[in-house]
Amino acid sequence: MKWARHPRTKFLFAFLGIIAVVVSLVVRLSRVSKNTNAGRVVISKPAASSPVPSPTSLPTITPESSQPSPLIVPTPPVSSTPSSSDQNGPANLIIPVAGITANQLRDTYSEARSEGRRHDAIDIIAPHGTAVLATADGKIVKLFQSERGGTTIYQLSADEKYFYYYAHLDRYADGLFEGQVVKQGTVIAYVGDTGNAGPGNYHLHFSIAIATDPKRYWDGININPYPLLK
């Protein structure tokens, strides 16, 4: 075969041989690449996480105590309002006019008086000059001449809870003085018609007040004497 010996034919066979070698190498490299990718571990990029709060934004956590919290009982506020027992008034009083009995008393506590006032006391009718008695143990805190009450006495009870007020007196008992401690039944004055009682209207104006301050004899909370004497 002459064409097989031709130089061009030889060159063609050599070229085809080279191509065959290259193709074989390409096929082998392709197989190696597939095998390599099959065993490769793909590490994915982590997803973006929420930002970590700065130290200043972190909440403060206070550790709980191992001991239970003590029970705090609030102290009730001190009130200046008299208690219900004080509102009931003093006990064991005597009628402060000699010779007057309970059935002779009349409740005039709520009656109206001049200038729209309420009486806030009782009037004990008695003859002129009848002895006025200390209704309870206590101290004479004020001897006072009043436009309305005339000749008057303020007495503080022995427990300093009440003031007793005696008004329209004719005169004081001899030797009576402020600061004098008197016993229940002591003669302290005499019935009269001084102040605005009106001439010849002889009676004792008698009132009781709860003391808000033992030094303020003029300032108290009036209570009705009638049931306490009746």
Secondary structure, DSSP 8 states (H G I E B T S, - for coil): -HHHHSHHHHHHHHHHHHHHHHHHHHHHHHHHHHHHHHT---------------GGGS-------SS-------------S--HHHHT--SS---SBTT--GGG----TT-B-GGG-B--SEEEE--TT-EEE-SSSEEEEEEEEETTTEEEEEEEETTSSEEEEEEEEEEE-TT--TT-EE-TT-EEEEEB-TTTT-TT--EEEEEEEEESSTT-TT-EEEE-SHHHH-
